Structures are given as structure tokens and as C-alpha cells.
Amino acid sequence: MKITVEFEECLKDSPRFRATIEEVEGDVCELESKLDKLVKLCIGMIDAGKAYNAANKQFVNGIRELAQSSTRDEVIESSLTKFAESLQEMINYHTILFDQAQRSIKTQLQTFVKDDLRKFKEAKKQFDKVSDEKEAALIKNAQAPRNKQHEVEEATNILTATRKCFRHIVLDYVLQINVLQSKRRSEILKSMLSFMYAHLTFFHQGYDLFSELQPLMKHLGGQLDQLVVDAAKEKRDMEQKHSTIQQKDFSNDDTKLEYNVDADNGIAMEGYLFKRASNAFKTWNRRWFSIQNNQLVYQKKFKDNPTVVVEDLRLCTVKHCEDIERRFCFEVVSPTKSCMMQADSEKLRQAWIKAVQNSIATAFRDKGDEGEKLDRKSSTSTGSLDSGGEPKERSLKGESALQKVLAIPGNTCCCDCGQPDPRWASINLGITLCIQCSGIHRSLGVHLSKVRSLTLDMWEPELLKLMCELGNGVINQIYEARREELGARKPQPGDPRHEVEAYIKAKYVDRRFVRRPSDEELRNKVVSLSKQEKRLSSSSEHLPPRPPPPTPKLRAASNTSGQTVKSADSGIQNSADGSREMLVNTPSNNSLTDADAAEPPPMAMPDKLPPPSPCKEMVFYEPKEYSQGLQLYWASCARSLPDMAEALAHGAEVNWVNTEEDKRTPLIMAVQGGSLVACEFLLQNAASVNQQDAQGRAPLHHATMLGHTGQVCLFLKRGANQNAADIDEKTPLTIAVDAANADIVTLLRLAKMNEEMREAEGPYSQSGDETYQDIFQDFTQMASNDPDKLKRYQQYDPQ
């Protein structure tokens, strides 16, 4: 009910005025009580909403984990991933809704109670005080005796002054009452209207999100009926097969074990045998033996690398063993060792002896063929911090990550629509986004854009440095280079979603605004990057020293006719056969001195690797053609993320192979360049962490050889296969041990130990060894924030 106090009425100070004042004061007290209660209820609602969001986020993470464990079923994996993304988007919308409730209800009404109602109470105190003073003055004036003129004058003066003060204060009090009554209406309605609009936006966003998801849900609903029918049919077929097999006679099953040299999988024979250990205790262990590729090997577990018992069966003999206590034993003897084995029956022993003999005969029939070595299957390393449970990274979250990323020029506004104060980022593009554009980026797929929250997600140090190396300004120079030329309008904050989505797809999917370089521009870019790589190599004292890659050749300059002649300033030289070669990592004057010409060719790598040595004059052949892949290749080595991003925008394949340089990839060149951030950028853009060069060396091999501890840590976290061997049969651990690099040996052995622990605990175990995770956290922090602590070697001088 609206209560207004007239100004004229307050001057009379009538009983009607006093009654009105009492009614107003009671109404204000009740209003304050109701508003306090509403604010407390709002706080409780927000806290409950945050708890709901936290539980909902855990549920979404459970869906993601279920999708990741269903990689063999593409329908389940893709559907669950899409559902998880949509539910995560709804969690984000809920977060925004609760934030709006915080601002509109809690903050706004609290401000009204604390400011306006406080002013009313202060005015009331003054009014009550002056009312009492006026009443006292009236009484004193009435009691003044007629014959005492000075008391009469004094009482009259006090009454006059008190009445003036009363009129002034009562008018202010009435004004405060009327203002409060008016503002009360607007503040309450404004607060609630803002809250209701927040709900309207929330439900609109949810409707739009699930409208996009509806076609997929309908499609899956149609598939589900067929899946139920297929499942019933498969169950019936399996039951029939089970019944058929159960009726077979397995009493003579030992005779089914036969030698087959033409088996499709290359395994001529396989089965369980007991093997006597070569230790002092002569214990017997049951192992899975197989004859394949002219070798006798065994495994304890399927994922284990097979252990070779006999390298070449042509050099061995097989015989019965009747002089030991155990039955059904036979022995395979090679020039270097013998292996005692036991079958489960006499028939099986005869079958194995015959199989070994047939394998020997088959090998000798192959005229001089040395045979193929065993293809050792090695499973992808499970010693990764990204598998199993959540990694315990000492990562940045919330305001710290936000401040670092927004400090980059251009990052304070959304990269695509210009909305200020973005709270999301695309980690593989290195840009910041508003919430609407982040939702559109998610719909593009993770192969184009990987979206993270700058305030809600954890940020690894290397990923944060990647964001700081790029930024909206750098990326827009690449992806919007021709926008003005084509007359395309860039979206503004508040534009309809479909317009923003169309622009983003044209920008990143179709790459319509990217300026394609000419052949000459591309060639100049590649040459510039190769020279930049040389300058960085000679000036980067903070990086570990870099050894020469194994393939580039050293050539001496000569003026003899028919020999190599190099032009004075071009950096390109012509050889006798007319081909052109590019000089990289040459001395500062770009010429080969006589002393350099007398350098002997590089020696083969010794078994014991010395500390990495700096590379000397290297002559790289000019490529047959210049491509975007070649730009990415040299930009990775030169540690130039903008040039790497430009090459990818122009269509470079992230796993491009340089066939002229030992089949190296950009990721291997990023290792050569010594940049942890360049490696992280390539991995975020789907670079293969296990792709090998012509020497059989993956990026983990190269990082180990160069002593780049931070890169070794990064690759192990990203699932690098530490069991892979190069053509010299050297694994990264072998190389690290030979080089006496204690840090890398520690990392590799811890990763191996963690892998074995997880396998022993079963398929549902968490990657939970705390020592392993803590040590990896320390190395990650040092590699990103204090790389000098990881230096272990001085430069090696071969002289």
C-alpha cells in the first residue's frame, strides 16, 4: 500500500500526522525484515546452485570418462562426447544465471537496505530527538511565570528556535519518507525484473542448445531400435555357438596344436610352456611361447614386449630331455645359451619339437635370406598424466590465468565479435572468446578449436605460456587478412547468433579471409625462418646446447672446377650436378673458411653419448618444392609460433614429413629448436607424439638425446611410447642411461613404474602414484618457469 505524507500536514504536527508517521515506520520495519529474509534466501539458493553445478560437473566428467573408455565403439564415443559438451554448456549457463541472481537480488537489494533504509533510520532518530526537544520547550514556555519577564523571554526564544529546528528536520524526514516509498517500488521491481530476464535468457540458451542437439537425438533414437534387434540376434548367435562348442570332444585337444608356416599373423605356432629360469634357483615359470619370423620368443603378459629366446633358429638344435625329474621336457640349444622347457603332455612336446625342426628347415630353404627380425609390438605408454584420474598439476586457475592471458594485447575483447571482458579461450588457436562465441567454437569440433574456461578450468604452465605467445592480434592478422578486402563485416556484440556463427565458420572452417602467399613469398619465408633458426641457435644461451642432426652433410667450399661454388650473399649454392643447396647454421659471414673445410666428417654416435654438442656448419639441400608443410617445419625449429599458426592456417599438415631430411616432422624440429611451447602448440593441434623419423626415432628419442628434460616430461604426459626402439635398438631410457642424464632417467623409470603399477591394479585403476605425479609436477613447473634449473651439461667440444 502506498503511503504518502503531505508536507503541509507535517508542519501542523497533528495527531493525524503522528499516526501516519507511526504507520510508515512500522511499514519500513516490516519491509526491512522481508528484504533481509529475501536476501538470505537468495544466498541459500545461490549456494545450492553452486553445489548442484559441482555435482553436475562431476556427472559430466563421468560421461566423458565413459566416452573415452568406449573408443572402440565410435557411435557411443561420439554421442557421449556430444552429450557431455551440451551438458557442460548448460552448466555454464547455470553459472551465469546464478551470477546474475547474485548481482540482481543479493547485491542490489542489500545495497538498498544498507543505504536507503539506513538514511531513513538516521532521519527518524533526528526527528524523535527534535520532537522531544520541542515538547520540552512548549512545557517550559507554558510554565514561565507572568511576573518574571526574563524567564518569559528566555522560554519564548527557546520555543521559537526549537520550532524552527523542528520544521527543518520534520520536512527532511517527510522528504526521506516519500523518497523511500518511491524508490522502494523501483528498486524491488528493477531487481526482480533483472532476475526474471536472466531466467528468460537461460531458458532461451538451453532451448537453442538442445534444438541443435535434437537431430542427433532423433537419429540415435532411430538407430536404437535397430541396435536392440541386432543385439538380440547377436545374443542368439552366440548362444548357438556356445552350445555347439560345448558339445565338442576336447579329450584329444592336444593334437590340434600344429605348425603352420603360412599363418596369416606370421606366428607359426604358439602355446603355453613351462620355462626353467637361468638363475641359481632354477625356478620354473609358465609363459606364452610362439615361433614367429624364424625366432622363438615368449611373453608373460600380452602387452609385454616379447623376450627373444633364440634370435635365429637356423643356429640352434632341439632335443628331448630325459635326465631331469620333470616330465615332457625338451631343450633348445643355441651357440650362446640353452633354454629348458616343459610341455603339458607328450603330444605337445612332440608337436613343439617338430615345430622347431620345421622352422629350422624352412629357414635354411630360404636361400641366404637372413630373415626378418621380430616385430616387437609395443603398447602406447600409459605413464601419462592425462590418463586415469585427474592430474595433480600445480596449475593456475581463476583470476591468475585470466590476468596473464588478458594482459596480451588484443585479448581484452573477444577475438571474433569484440565483446569485452572474455572469459573463455581456444587453446589450440591461442585466442580469447566470449561465452556465445565459445559455444559456437565448441560446435566446430575439437579438431578445429579446443575451448577452455579462463576462470573455471585448470591451466598447465606450458599451456598458459602458449596462450601468451599468440593472442587475438596475431591470429586475426592471419585469419582476417583479407576480410576488409572482401568487404566482410565483422560481428559486433549483441549481433544475432546465426550471423556470428556464419562468420566464425567462414573464418576458421572455410578460411575465407586467409591470404594465400605466392610461391616467391613462401620461398622467402622458408629461407628467412631457416636463417632465423640459425641466429636463435647461436644467441639462445638459456636453451640446452643442440647437437647436429644425423642426416645433414658437411661439404667443404672449393674453387675447383666442377666442385661446389657458393654465391657471395644469397645463402644458396650450386653443386656440380646443377642442384641448389641452402646453407643453414653457417658462420656469421655466411661463408666456409679453409679451417672449416678441413673439418673431418661427423663420427658415428658412440654407445656412450657425450653431453650434447653444438652444431657446426650444416649445408641443407634446397628443397625440390616449397610448401606450407616446409614453413611449419622450419618455423617449429625457429620457435616462431605466429609463423607456425600461419602455416597451419594455410593448410599445412601438422604431421608433415620432410623426406629430404630423414623423414623428420615439425614436432621433431620443435625438439631440435629447444622450445617447450612450440612442442605444446603442435600437440594441441593434433601432432603425433610417436611419429618416427627414418632413424626410427620419435620426438621422445630426440628430446632425450638433446637432454631437453622439460620436453621429455611433456611427451610422457601426452602419452609418448617410451618402449619404442630406433634402428639401433635403443629406447629413450637406454639413451638417457648412456648419457648419464639423471633427470631424464628418473622421469622415464617413474613413468614405466607407474605403467606397471596401473597394469597390475587392473583396467579400472587410477593413475594414482603420488610420488610419480609430484615429481612430474616439479619438472613441469621448472621446465616452464625456471628452465635453468634443468641444465645439466656444458657444451661439448669434440676437439
N, C-alpha and C positions, 0 to 999 in steps of 0.2 A: 504494500500500500504506500502510495506516495504521500509524504508529509512535508508541507512547506510552511515555514514560519514567516509571517509578514514583518517587515522592518518597523512599520508604524506601531504594531502591536507590542513589539519588544520594548519600545520607549515608554509605553504605559505601565509595563511591568505588572500586568493584570493577572488575576488567578487563571484566566484562560491561557495566557502566555506561559505561566508556570506549569500548567497541566500539559500544554503542548511540548514544553521542554522535557518534562519527565517522560512523555511518550516517545520522543525522539531518542533520548538517552537509552531507554530500555530497548528500543529497536536496534540501536547501534551495538549494544552489548550482545544482543542475540545474533546480529549479523557477524560480529567478530567471532563468536563461538562457532557458527555454521561454517565460516570460511576456514577457520583453523582445522575443523574436522575434515572439510573437503580436501585441504592441502595434505593432511596426514593420510587420507585415503588414497590420494594421488601418488604419494611417495610409496605406499604399500603396493599399489598397482604397478608402478614402475619397477620396484624390486622384484615382484613376482614375474613381471615380463622378462626381466634380465635372466632370472633363474630358468624360465621357460626357454628363452633363446639359448642359454648354455646347454640345457638338456637336449634341445632340438639340434644344436650343432654337433653334439656327440652322436646323436642318432644319424645325422647326415654323414659324419665320418665313418660310422659303421657301414652305411650303404656304400661309401667309396671303397672301403676295405674289402667288402664283399665283391664289388665290381673288379677290383684289382686281382682278387683271387680267382676270378672267372675268366681269365684271359683266353682260355681255350674255347669258350662259348662267346662268340662275337655279339650275338643278339643280347645276351644277358649283360655283358660288359658295357656295350654302348648304351643300352636302355637305362641301366642303373646309373651310369655316369651322367646321362642327361637328366634323370630324375634328381640326382644329388645336386646338380648345378641349379636346377629350378628351385629345389627346397632351400638351398643356400641363399638364393636370391630373395626368397620370401623371408628368411631370417634377417637379411639386410634391410628389407622393407619394414619388418617389425622393429628393428633397431631405430630406424628413422622415426617411426611412429612414437616410440617411447621417448625419443629425444624431443619430439615436438610437444608431447604431453608435459615433459619436464619444463619446457620453455613457456608454454601457453597457460598451464594450470598452476603448477607449483611456483615457478619463478614470478609470474605476473601477479597472481593473487597474493603471494607473500609480500610482494612489493607494495600492493595496495593496502594490506593490513598494517605493515610496518610504517609506511609513510603517512597515508591519509588518515587512518584511524588514530595514529599517534598524535597528529596535529589536532584532531578533534578532542582528544583527551586533554591535551595541554590547554586548549581554549576553554574546556569545561572547568579545569582547575582554576584558571584565572577568573572565570565568571562566578564560580562559587565563592571565591575569596572576596571579590569586589561586592557581591551581593551581601555577604556578611558585614563588610565594612559600611555599606550603605544603610543597612538595618541599624547598626550601632550608631551611626551619625544621626539618623532620624530619632532614635530614642534619646540621645543626648540633647538634640535640639528641642525636643518636646519637654525635657526635664529642666531646661535652663530657667532660673527664677527671673521674674519680670524686673525686680529692682536691682539686679546685678547686670548692668549694661555690658560689662566686658565679657562676661560668660555668654551672654546672648550673642554678642558679635562673634565670639570665638566659635560657638556652636553653629551659627549661621554660615560662617566661612567654611567650616569643615564639611557641612552638609552640601554646600554649593560645589566644592571641589570633588567630593565623593560622587555626587550626581553626574558631574561631567565625566569623571573616570568611568562610572558605571555605563553611561550612554556609549562611550567609545568602545568599551570591552563587550557590552551586550550586542552592539552592532556587528563587531568582528565575529562574535560567537554565532550569531544568526547567519552571517555570511558563510562561516565554516560549515554550519549545518546544511544550508541549501546547496553549497558546492558538493559536499559529501553525498547528499541524496542524488544529485545529478550524476556525479562521477561513479557512484556505486552501480548505477544501471549500465553505464557504458563499459566499465571495467569487466563486470561479470559477463555481459553479453559478448564482449570482444574476446575474452579468454575462452569461453565455451565455443564460440563460432570458429576460432582458430583450431581448437581441438577437433571439432567435427569435420573441418576441412582436411585436417591431417588424416582422419579416418577415410574420408572420401578418396583422397589420393592413394592411400594404402590399398583400398579395395580395387580401385581402378588399375593400379600397378599389378596386383595379383591377378585380376581378370585378364589383362593383356598378356601376362607371363604364361598363364595356363591356356589361353587361347592359342598361343604359339605352340604349346605342347600338345594340344588336343589332337592334331593329325597323327602324331606319333602314337598317342594312346589308342586312337581308333585302329591304327594299323596293327598295333600289338594285340589289341582285342580280337581282331580278325585272325591273327596268327595263332592266338592262344587255343582256339578251338581245334585247329589242325594239330597243334603240339600235343594236346590231350589225346587225340586219336592216334598220333604217331607213337606216343609213349605207351599206350595200351597195346599197340601192335608189337613194339619192341619187347615189351614185357612178355607177351605171348610167345614170341620167337625165342627169347632167352630161356623161358621155362621149358620149351620143347627141346632146345639144345641141351639144357641141363639134364633133362630126363634121358635123352639119347646117350650122353656121355656117361651117365650114372650106370647104364645097363652094359657098358663095355667091360671086357675082361682085362684087368690090369695085372694079372698074375705074372705075365711074361713081358712086362713093360720094359725090362732092361734091354731086350733085343731091339727096341725101337731106336736106340742111340746108334746112329750110323754116321760115317764120314761122308761129307758131301763137299767136294772141292769147288763145285759150281754154285754154291749157295748165293742167293741174291745179296745178302748183307755182308758177304765176304768172310763169314765165320763158318769154317768147315766143320767144326764140332765144338760143343760146349756142354758143361755139366759140372756138378759138384764133385770135388775130390778132397781127401784129407792130405795136407802137406806137412812134412816134417820140417820144423824150423832148423836153421843152421846154428842156433846158439848152443850154449853148453847144456841147456836143459833138454834139448831135442823134443820140444813140445809139438803136438800135432794140432793143426787148426784146419777147420773146414773152409774152403774157398771156392769161388766160382771160376773154373778154368775154361779157356777157349783156345782153339787153334785158328788163327787168322793171319793172313798176309805173311805166311811162312814163319810165324812166330808162335811160341807157347807163352800165354800170359794168364794172369789171374787177377781177380778183384775181390775185395771184402764187401764193398757196397757198390751199388750201381753208379753212383756219382763219382766214385773214386777213379783216379787215373789208373789204368791197368798197369800192373807190375810185370815187366818182361822177365820171364824165366830163362828163355832161350832166344837170343837175338836172331839167329839163323839156324833153322832146323837141319840144314844140309851139313852142318858141322857137328851134329850130335848123334848119339845112338840111344836106343831104348832097350831095356831088358827086364825080365822078371826078377823079383827079389824074394827068395825063399829062405834066406838065412836070418830073418828077423822074426820076432814073436808075432807081429800083427799079420793078418791075412790080406790077400788080394793086393799086395804091394808091387810096384814097379818103379824103375829108376830111369830118369832121362839124364844122360851124361854129355856134357859139352867140354870143349878144351879147357875151360876156365873153372867150371863148377859142376856139381851134380845136384839133382833135386829128387828127393824120395817122395812118392805119392802113393795114396791108397784109395782104391775104388770101393764101392759098397758091395760088389759081388764079383764073382769070377767072370761072368759075361761082360760086365762093364770094364773090368781090367783088360780083357782081350780086345774089346772094342777100342779102348784108348790106345793100347799098344799098336793095333792095326792102323788107327788114325795117324799116329805119329809116323809110322813107317811109310804110309801112303803120302803123307805130306813131304817127307824126305825125298821120296821117289819123284813126286810132282815137281819139286824144286829143281832136281837135277835134270829133269826133262826140259825145263825152260833153258834154252841154250845160252848159257852165260848170263842169263838175267839175274841181276843182283837182288831182285825182289823189292817190293815196296815196304817201307817202314810202316809200323803200326800207326794208324790214325787215332791218335790219343784224344778221345773226347774229353773236353774239359767244360764243366758247367760254369755258367756265369757266376762270378764271385757273389756270394751272399753276404759278404762282410761289408755291407753298405749301410750307411746311416739312414737311407731313405726307405729301407725295407723293415718290415716288422712294425715295431711301435714307433711312437713319436720320437724324433731325435732330440736329445738334450743339448741343443746348441745354446751357447751363451749369445743369443741373438738379440737384436734390437726390436722393440715393439712400441706401438703408440707414438707419442709425441717425438721421441728421439729419431725414429726412422722418418717420420713426417718432416721434421725440421731439416734433416740432412738432404732429403730429396727435393723439398720445395726451395731450398737455397740455391739450386741450379737455375741459371737464367732461363726464363720462359716456362718454368714448371709451376708457377703460382696460378696458372689458369689451365683449364682442360685443353689438351693437345688438339682436340677435334672440333669442339664447339666454343671454347673460350670461357666456359663457366668458371668463375673464380673459386679459389679455395678447394681444389680437388682432393679427394680422399682415397682414390684408387690408382692403380698403376698396372701397365702391361710390362712384365719383367723381361720378356724376350725382345720387345721393341725399345724399352728404356724410356717410356713416356708416362705422364700422369693423366688421369681421366676423372671426370665427374661420374656420379652414380649412373646416370642414364647411358652415357657412352660406354661405361664399363659393362653394363648389361648387354649392349649391342656387341661389344668385343667378345664377350663370352659366347655369344651365338655364332661367331665366326669359326669357333673350334680352336683347340689348343695348338694345332699346327700353325695357326696364324697369329694368335695372341693369347698369352697366358696372364690372366688377371689376378691381382692380389690387392688386399686392402692395406693401405698405408698405416692404419690405426689398429686394426683388429688382428692381422697376421703377424707371425714372427719373421724377422728378416735376418738371413745369414750375412756375415760380414762381406763375403765375396759378392753376394747378390746386391747388397747396398752400394758397393763400390761400382758395380756395373751400371746401376741407375745413375750414379753421379758422373760416369764417363760419357753418357749420352744426353738425354733430355729432349724436351719438346722442340727446342730451337733447332738442334741438329737433325732430328728426324723429319721435321716439317720442311727443312731445306731439301731433303731428299724426296719425300713422298708428295710434296706440294710444289715442286719446282716449276711445273707448267700450269698450275691452277689458274693464275691470272691470265696467262697467255690463252688458255682455252675458255676464259670467261666464266669459270665455275664459281658459284657463290659458296663461301664457307658458312656453315651453320652458326647461328648465334644462340646464346642462352634463351631458353623458352620456346625454340622452334619445335614444331611437331616431331614426334619420334620417328615417323616414317621418312621424313626428309633427312634427319640426321643419319638414320640407318643407311639410306641410299648413298649418302656422301661417304660414309665410312667404308662401305663395300667398294665403292668406286676407287677409294684411296688405297686400301690395303689388299683387297681381293683382286680387283681388275688392274690396280696400279696405273690408273689412267693419267695421273698427274706426274708420274716419274719421267724425268728427261733421260732418254737413252743416249749414251755417248757415242761419238763417231769412232771409227777404228783407230784414227790417229790419236784422239783424246784418250782412248782406252790404253793404247800403247804407251803414251806419255805417263799416264797414271801408274801403270805397272813398273815402268823404269824408275819413276820417282819414288815409289814405295820401296823398291829394291835398294835404291841409294839411301833412302831414309832409314831402312833397316840397318845398313852399314854404319850410318852415323850414330844411331842409337846403340849399336853393339859396342862402339868404341868409347861412348861417353857415359853409359849407364853403369856407374860404379856400384849402385845398390843392388844390381842383379847378379846372380851367380855367374861365373865365367862359363862361356859356351864353347864346347868342343866342336871341331869341324864335323859336319855330317859325313857319312861314309862314302857318298857317291860322287860329289864334285871332284873334278880332276884339276891338278896343278899343271900349268903349262908355262914354260919359260918364254919370254919375249925374245925375238931374234929378228935380225935384219936380213938374214939369208934368204935368198930367193926360194919361193915355194913354202916358206915357213909362215908361222902366224905373224901378222902385222896388225898393230892396233893404231887406230886414229888418235889424234892428239887429245881431243876433248870430248868426244862423243860417248865414251864408255862402251862403244861397240867395236869389236874387232873382226877382221875377216881371216878365215883359216885357208889352208891350201886348197881344200875341196870346194871353196866358194861359200861355205856356210858361214853364218854370223854368230858371234858369241857375245854375251853380256857379261861385263866384269862387275862383280859384286864383292864387297868386303876387301877391296884393294886398298893400298895406302892412300893417304890423303891427296896426293898429286895424281891419282888415277893412272899410274904407270908402274911397270915392273922394273925393278932395279936389277943390276947384274948380280948383286948378292942374293936377291930373291930368286933369280933364275937358277942359281946354283943349289937351291934347296932340294934335298932328296925327296922322292915321293913319300907320302904318309905311310907309316908302318901299319901292319895289321893290328887290330886291337888285341892286347895281351889278355891272358886269362885273369890276371890281377889288374883291375882297372886303376890307373892313377887318378888323382884328382883331375877334374875336367880342365882342359887346356884351351886357351883362346884360339880361334881360327885365324889362319893367315890368308894370304891371297887366294881367293877362290874364283875360278872362272866358270860362269854358268853359261851354257849354250842358250842363245836366243831362242825362245820357243817357236815352234812351227806356226802357231797362231796365238793371238791374244784373245782371251776370253774373260768373262766375268769370274769364272772359277779361278783363273790365274790371279786376278786382282784380289779376290778373297784370300788366296794362298799367301801372297806377299804382304797384304795388309795384316794378316794374322801374325806373321813373323815380325812385322814392324810395330806391332802393338797399337794399331790405329783403329779403334772401334768405329769411328764415323765412316772410314773407308770400308770396313767390314760390313757395316749396315748398308752402305750404298751398294756394294756388290750383291748382297742378298736381295735388295730391292730390285736390282736389275736382272734378277733371275739366276744368280749363282747357286750351284748345288753345294750344300753345306759339307757334303762328304766327297767333294770333287777330288779326283786322283790325278796327280801330276806324273804321267807315265814317263816323262823325261828325267824325273828326279826320284828314282827308286820308289815310285808309286806313293809318294807322301801325300798326306791330306792337310787341309788347313789347320786341323787340330794339332797335328804333329808339328807344324810350323809355329803354332802358338806356343807349344812347349819349347821349341828352339829359341823363340823370342823371349822366353822367360816371363811371360805375362800371365798371372793367375786370372785376371779379369777377362782377357781375351779367350782363355780356355772356357771360363764360365759362360761367356756370351755365346760361343759356338755350341756348348752343351745345351743351353736353354733353347737354341734354335735347331735341336734335333741332331746334332753331330753324334756320330757313333763313337763311343768311348773305347771300343775294342777293335776298330778297323786297323789292319796291319799294313805295313809297307812291304816293299819287295824283300826286305831282310827278315820278314816275319815279326817285326817289332811294332807293337801297339803304342799309343801315347804313354801308357804307364811305363813301358820299357825306356822310352826316351827321357821321361822325367826322372827315372831312376838313374840312368847313365849320366845325366847332367847334374844330379844332386839337387833337383828342384823339389824340396820336401813339401812345400805348400801344394804344388801340383799333384804330387803323389797322394796326398791326403784328399784333395778334391776328387781325383779319379776313383779312389777307393769308395768315397761317399757316393759317387754316381754309378757304382756297380761295375767297375773295371774288373776284368778277369785276371787275377794275379797268378793264375796257374798256367797261362799261355806261355809257350816257349818259342823263341825265334829259331832261325835256321841253324844256329849254333847250339840249339837245345838249352838255351839259357832263359830262365824265368827272371822276372824282376827281382825276386828275392836272391837268386844266385848272383845277379849283377851287384846288388846292394851289399851282399856279404863280401864279394871280391873287392869292392871299392871301400870296404870298411866304413860305410856310412851308417852310423849307429841309429840316427833318427829314422831313416827310411826302413832299415831292418826292423826296428821296433814297430813301425806302422804296419808293415806287411805281415809280420808274425802275429800281431794282435788281430788283424783282420782275418787271418787264417784261423787263429784260435777261436774267434767269435763265430766264424762259419761252422767249425766243427762242433762247437757247443750248441748252436742252433739246430744242426742236423741231429745231434744226439738227443735233444729235448723233444724232437718231433716237429711235424709241419705247422703246428699252431703256436709254437714258441715265439716269444718276443725277442727282438734284438736287444737284449737287456743286460749285457755285461757292463756294469758301471765303470769299471776300470778302462775298458775299451772306449766307451763313449767319452769319458772325462779326458783321456789323452787326446782323442781326436778333436775335442773342443779346444784344448790348449793349442794344438798345431794349427787349427783353423784360425784362431784369433791371432797367433803370431804371424801366419802367412799373410793375413790381410792388413794387420795394424802395425806389426813390428818385424818385417822380414829380415832385418839384420840379425836377429837372434837365431835364425835358421842357417846362417852361413857357417859352413864347417871347413871349407877349403880355401887356400890361397890359389892364385893362378899357377898352373903347372907349366913349367918351361921345359920342353923336350930337349933343349940344349944342355 
